[in-house]
């Protein structure tokens, strides 16, 4: 009888030798590890960059809100009437323009602002808008609109006036490793008028 032909296992032996050689090659191991870790490392780096830039812009947004509200509370009136400072929308617009510079070096094109005056309602939890003026495409609040006051700032303040400064900034993250959607960063601050009981703006975008 003829002996059965042995299978050619040469290819298997070569594959085993190659695998052993690869397993013992430190450079190959490092390459594999790098290929596995690189995506996670790049993602972490991107998040750090996005987070740092977003935090810096948010801080600027808060400073801008504080600045514009403070400027309005100290606005020089054209005259006083029944204990109120009387200002024009031009005065308000000028303060908004000045405050926008706080966002430097970030583009003010992505910035919108709204400043309003509101009187505290009974109960101290809400206030009614008296007038409002917007900047750079913002939407002024409607006259007589009721807003909810944050925290307890309205406690014991019934009938008193607050200036509300609101700032919104459209943050477009850099497309480093992955495209991210735009984020709207915002801040709102309430301050009391400094020059008088309240402020009258009869020609602002909306007014009662």
Secondary structure, 3 states (H helix, E strand, C coil): CCCCCCCCCHHHHHHHHHHHHHHCCHHHHHHHHHHHHHHHHHHHHHHHHHHHHHHHHHHHHHHHHHHHHHHHHCCCCCEEECCEEECCHHHHHHHHHHHHHHHCCCCHHHEEEEEEEEEECCCCCEEEEEEEEEECCCCCCCCCCEEECCCCCCCCCCCCEEEEEEEEEEECCCCCCCCCCCEEEEEEEEECCCCCCEEECCCCCEEC
